[in-house]
Amino acid sequence: MTGPANSDVEQRIDALLKGAIDPHVHSGPSIALRGIDHLELLQQASEAGFAAVVTKDHDYSGVMTAALIRKHHPELKTKIYSSIVLNNVVGGFNPYAVEHTAAMGGKIVWMPTLAAENHLRWQESAKWVHPASTEKMRPVTVIPVLNGDKTVRDDVKEVLDIVASNDMVLASGHLHVSETWVVFEEAQRRGVKRLVFTHPEDIVDASLNDVKGIAAMGAFVEHSLCMFLEGCKFKSREPEDLRNQIEAAGVEQTMLCSDLGQTGTFSPLDGFRRGIRLCMDLGYDDEQIRKMISTNTARAMGIEADVAAARAN
């Protein structure tokens, strides 16, 4: 019975991958060690029938690479998008860099990650070393998001205005959850419609009440599957923690990503497959899982047509 039953599960996973979106992938090239590059990522995702992937590097905007791959590999049906992370290498809250990313079709603007004050605090006592931490460059300079009185800095507001005017996604990065609340509220006041709360399960010190509240304000809550998967070097939480996170935000406001691409662990595709299996084991049905790996993410990014096209193929 084990063989056929397992085969049935694999077929369900195959079907769910048709039209899936991985909105947070650390493919290379990168100054950090990567196990897969952007083209290899898209080749694997296309073979599995993904609607889209979004590449993320902590140090550069990948929009130019995405444009090259789209031009020279029209046979790959999965759409490749990219993003910008507002760390030191791009000049932090650099409006020129954000406008360039928008003009080149970038979908997501991430608040600081490695350069977030909270990240440096977390790193001091973390149980695992962040894979993008490197000694190849000069030490990180903190990029603050708030003034001393806990209001949003003017340079951050300028970036929020660009995100709003280009209808991009604003993702919280590695800000402390207390900072995320303030930045998201300011973003909404300035017309940002697309908000994503990044991996509340680790680094950002969020409670389930934070998750519930941030989802209630209309943000999507994105979970990094790599932090829940048995055998992954980034595992920091148990499966039941994922269930609690999903229930706090609600299936309708939950997005799942691999957050993979590094060396020494699962590939993004393998991580996604394992993550779907984990959701099945937690009791979620295929319709709920499809929302969390596909249609919710499409709504968050405004790429519903990509999902429709992938599922029609």
Helices and strands as residue ranges (DSSP letters): H 2-17, E 21-25, H 38-48, E 52-55, H 63-72, E 79-81, E 83-85, G 88-90, H 95-103, E 108-110, H 117-125, H 154-165, E 169-171, H 177-189, E 194-198, H 208-216, E 220-224, G 225-227, H 239-249, G 251-253, E 254-257, H 268-281, H 286-290, I 291-295, H 296-301, H 304-312
